């Protein structure tokens, strides 16, 4: 499977959240962790962000999810 990196602007656009809120969710363990690409460069795996979005949709619709 080929993975795609999303940089912060794309993650913000996909989630509708700002930078601070994204990092706050990461700290709380409620959002996928970033991957360090270099000394001052991070990205997120598109598949993990997509899965996170899908889970939020299901939860908002009352679907009970099991934790892995």
Buried (B, 14 or more C-beta within 10 A) or exposed (E): EEEEBBEBEBBBEBBEBEEEEBBEBBEEEEBBEBBEEEEEEBBBBBBBBBEBEEEEEEEEEEEEEEEE
